[in-house]
Amino acid sequence: MSGVYARRLAVAAASAALAATTGLLNAPAAQAAMPTPVSASTARTYLSQLTVAAEGSSDGYSRSKFPHWITQSGTCNTREAVLKRDGTNVQQDSSCAAVGGTWYSEYDGATWTAASDLDIDHMVPLAEAWRSGASSWTTAQRQGFANDLTRPQLIAVTDNVNQAKGDKDPANWLPPRTSYRCTYARAWVHVKHYYDLSVDSAEKSALQGILNGC
């Protein structure tokens, strides 16, 4: 693993709390405030730079190898930070649990008023990352990836839509809200490029098709 990449992961982990605070201050009022992904043109460039390889094995994979949700600030963990960031007029109790607010799910266009109706999606799923290179990372590096508030890797969405996505890549699943697919592809490539994860040929083809239409 390159020194530059190792430093990237260290910086990502060290800046998580600061990034969460910045996101709270700058969150738009009416829509999820996931960090803005790179432009379509940059994403096309990034995609051309990714290693194309058949997906690796899921052998040895466990969500516990990507520790989440970690504490971000005080009593607030990563899930709660994303719920606060992505919602409107979110109220939290003394343990940081969201007890009020409104959330708009970018994937399907649904609006929710109960945090229990939302999952925090990993844009690049943990199992997909494992099969694309993260199996060789340290647990600390996988923890940084699973709790990354700086890249467009975490977003609050309708729970059953997230469950339908599972660990599928864009060749096998895309958000049902078609107007969000450009943003989704840009974010997917942004994350994979930053973490130097590979893409398989079908995944790359699907991403190219979306990005070329953005």
N, C-alpha and C positions, 0 to 999 in steps of 0.2 A: 504494500500500500504506500502511495507516495506521501512524502512529508507534507506537501501542500494540502492534500486531502485530509490527513490526520489533523493538521492545524485547523482546517475548515470545521471538522467535527468538534474540536475543542472550543472554538469560538462559538459555534452554534449552541453548545451546552451552556457556556458561560454567559451568553447574552439572552438566554430564554426569559428570565424574569424582566429584564429591561424591555425586551420586545413585547412582552405581554402588556406592560404598562403603556408603552407607546400605542399599541393597538387599541387600548381602552380609550385613550385620549382622542384618537383620530378616526374612530369607527363611524362610518356613515349611519345616518338615522334610520334609513329605510331598507337596508339590505345587508347581507352578511359581509363582514369586513375581513375576510381572508386576505392575507397579503397579496397584492396585485402580482400576477405572474408576468413573466417576460412577454414581449410582444409576439405576434404571430411570426413575423420575419425572423426575430431572434430565436424563437422556438424551432423554426425550420432549420436554422443553422445549427442549433444545439442537437436536434434530432440527427442531422447528418454526421455528427461527431460521436454519437453513442455507438458502443460496441454492439454488433448484431450477433446474437448467439441463441441457440436453443435454450429454453428455460432449464435451469438445473432441477435437481430433485428436491422434493419436500421433506426428505428424510432428515430427521433430527429437529424439524421445525416445531416450535411451541411459542405461543404468544408470550409466555413468561420469559422468553429470551429477549423480548423487547419491553422492558419494564415500563409500565404506564398505569395509571396517570401519576406523575410525580408532583411534588409540591412546587408551586411556582412562587407564591408569596403568602406569608402568614399561614392561614388555614386553607388557602385556595390551591387546588390542584389544576392540572392542565385542562381537564374536561370543564371545570368550572370557569377557568379563564376564557376558554373558547365560547362557552355559553354567554358569558358577560360581553365578550367582544362582538359576537355575531347577532346578539339580540337588540331589541329596542326597549328602553325603560325597564331594564332588568333589575329586579330587587333580589338581594341575597340575604340569607339569615346569618346568624352569628358564626355558623360553621361553614359559610360561603356557599351553601346550596341555593340554587336559583328557585325562589318561591313566587316569582311574578315576572311578567314581561311578555314580549311577543317575538316570535322567531319566524323568519321567512326562509323556507328551504329552497335553495337555488336549484337543486336537482329536479324537483317536481313542481315547484311553484306553490306549494302548500304553506299556509300560515298556521302556526301553533301558539298556544298560550300556556302550555304545560311542558316544562323541561323534560319530563318523562317520555314525551313523544319524540324526542330527538336523540340521535346518536351523533357522536363526533367521528366523522369519517376520516380515515387516513387516505388521502388522495391516492398515493401509491400504497396499496395494502401491505401489511406486514409480511404475509406469506409470499406475496409477489416479490417484495424486496429480497426476502430470503432466497428465492429461486433465481434472483437476478444479480446476486453478489453479496448480500448481507450475511449469508451463512459464514463468511470468512471474517466478519467483523468481531470486535470485542463486545461484551455485553454493554459496556459503557457507551460505545458508539451506536449500538442499536437503541439504547435508551434515548440518546440525543435525537435520533431519527423519529422515534415514536412520539416524541413530545415537542417536535420542532414548531415553534410559533413564529419563526422568522421567514421561512419559506412557505409557499402555498400548499402545505401538506395536511392541514387540519381544517375541517369545516363542519359546522352543525347542520345536519340535514334530517329529514324524516326517517325515523328508525327503520321502518320496513323497506324503504327504498335502499338504504344503506345495506340492509341484510340481503336484498336481492343482488346487489353488487358483489357482495362477498369478497373474494380475492381475485376477481376477474380483471383482466387488462382491457384496454379500449377495443381490442378486436372482438371481445365477447360481451362487453357491457358498456353502455354510454348513458348519461343522464336522460331520462324520458323527456325533460324539457329541452327541446332541440336548440333553443336560442342560447343555451348555456354551454353547448358542446365545444365551441371555440375556446372559451375560457378554461374549460376542463382539460382540453388537449394541451393548451399552453402551460397550465399548472403541472400536468403529468410530466411533460418533457422537462420543465424547469427543475422539478424535484429529482428526476432520474439523472439529469445532467450534473446537478450539484453533487449528488452522492455517487456519481460514477457507476450507476447501475446499468446493466445491459438491457437490450430490447430483443424480442424475438421477431422474426420476419413478418408475421401476421400483425403483430402489435405495431411495428414500424409502418407498415402499409396503411393501417387504419388511421394512425396519427397523421401521416402525410396527407391522406385524403381530407381529413378535417381541416388541417392547417392550410392547405392549399385553397380551401373555400372561405377562409376567414378574411 
